[in-house]
Amino acid sequence: MADVPLDADRFGQDGVLVVPGLLDEAEIAALRARAEWVASGQAEHVAAARLQVEPRVARGEEHADNYADSLRKMSHIAFCDEVFAAHARNEKILDVIEALLGPDLKLYQDQLFMKPPRVGSRQRYHQDAPLGFHIDPPDMVTCWAALDDATIDNGCLWMLPGTHCYGYIDQDEWHSYEEQALAGDLPAERPIELKAGDCSFHHGLILHSSRPNRSARRRRGYATHYVSARCRYTGNPEHNDALLVRGHSHEGCI
Ligand SMILES: O=C(O)CCC(=O)C(=O)O
C-alpha cells in the first residue's frame, strides 16, 4: 500500500476523515467533464432511471435553468461508465479505504450528488448502512470526492462525529437529530467544508446530512460506497453486483 498520511485512530473516534487535495486537477477535470455529459441526459450508456430530478423541480414548485441543474443525483454510474469506474478504482482512494477497512474491498454503490444551484435540496440526517446496503457487519466507508468547492453556503456535508459508535440508530432518533438541526440546536454537528479535489471519508453508521444549496454555485460530490469483501451479503443474491476493486473475494461473503 502507498504511504498515505492519515489518522486511522481519529477516524475510529470520529467516523469521518478529510484528505485534502487527494485528486489532482486532471482527475477533477475528467470527472467534471463526464458529469456534465451524463447530466445532460444525452449519454445513452447511462439509463435515464439513474438520474433523479430534485423533487420540488419535478413537481413544478421550483424551476432550474437547465436539465443538468435540475438533477438531485445520479446513481450506480460507476457500473456503466468507464470514467466513473476508473475513479472508483483510483489507487489513492483505495489506499485510504484499505487503511480503514482492510485489504479486500468491493464497491457496493456510487452516487453523484449534484446539489444544484438554488434548488439543491436538504439531505436529512441519516446513516448510510441501513439504507439499502445489505451487509453484515456494516463495515462500510464512503469516499465523498468534491468536484466543486463545498461550503456551508452551497450545502456541504454535516457530520455528527462519534455517532458511528452507536451501531444502528432507530430512525425515530434520526428524526429527532434532524429536528434539532433544523431548530439550530445541534451543537455537535460539524460542517465538512472542502476544496475541489479534497475527499472526505465517512463510516457507514455515522449520522450525517447536507443543507440546501441556495447559492448560485454548484456543489457536486461524488460518493463511492465501499464495503469489506469479508462482509456477508444479506440481500437477494440476484441483486448483488458489488465489484471487487482490491484484494480478494471470500467464499460465502459479498
Ligand atoms: O452529498 C450529499 O448531499 C449527501 C451525501 C450523502 O449522504 C452520502 O454521501 O452518504
The ligand as an SDF file (V2000), in Angstrom:
LIG
                    3D

 10  9  0  0  0  0  0  0  0  0999 V2000
  -23.8850   14.9310   -0.8680 O   0  0  0  0  0  0  0  0  0  0  0  0
  -24.8870   14.9630   -0.1630 C   0  0  0  0  0  0  0  0  0  0  0  0
  -25.5860   15.9590   -0.0830 O   0  0  0  0  0  0  0  0  0  0  0  0
  -25.2960   13.7590    0.6510 C   0  0  0  0  0  0  0  0  0  0  0  0
  -24.2310   12.7010    0.6450 C   0  0  0  0  0  0  0  0  0  0  0  0
  -24.5130   11.5100    1.4710 C   0  0  0  0  0  0  0  0  0  0  0  0
  -25.4920   11.3940    2.1700 O   0  0  0  0  0  0  0  0  0  0  0  0
  -23.5250   10.4320    1.4090 C   0  0  0  0  0  0  0  0  0  0  0  0
  -22.5060   10.5390    0.7000 O   0  0  0  0  0  0  0  0  0  0  0  0
  -23.7100    9.4200    2.1020 O   0  0  0  0  0  0  0  0  0  0  0  0
  1  2  2  0
  2  3  1  0
  2  4  1  0
  4  5  1  0
  5  6  1  0
  6  7  2  0
  6  8  1  0
  8  9  2  0
  8 10  1  0
M  END
$$$$
